[in-house]
């Protein structure tokens, strides 16, 4: 955020892109591992210690997933915002649309969803239309 406020949008874009990529990869890894662990747990071939270990790991995934999802959606918003300011509307739309599809919908103008929707409509030259 500081780099963005200082007008160093290129550096800020790289940082937000790294956060976005890491969060996206982390979410994919969690989904993959969770699926595997769930399959193992459902097979019923594990001893009690292994089941308890899997249960703890699944709880940790359940705890971490919303954090990574939040990092992904927030970084997508900032990437879209920076790209819109740099007049790269096509790329900005991709990230802003993702925010509108994944962030909680809210009519509060300060919400992430409302800000992303407003920027998205601006990049589509539809501001004020809906």
Secondary structure, 3 states (H helix, E strand, C coil): CHHHHCCCHHHHHHHHHHHHHHHHHHHHHHHHHHHHHHHHHHHCCCCHHHHHHHHHHHHHHHHHHHHHHHHHHHHHHHHHHHHHHCCCHHHHHHHHHHHHHHCCCCCCCCCHHHHHHHHHHHHCCCCCCC
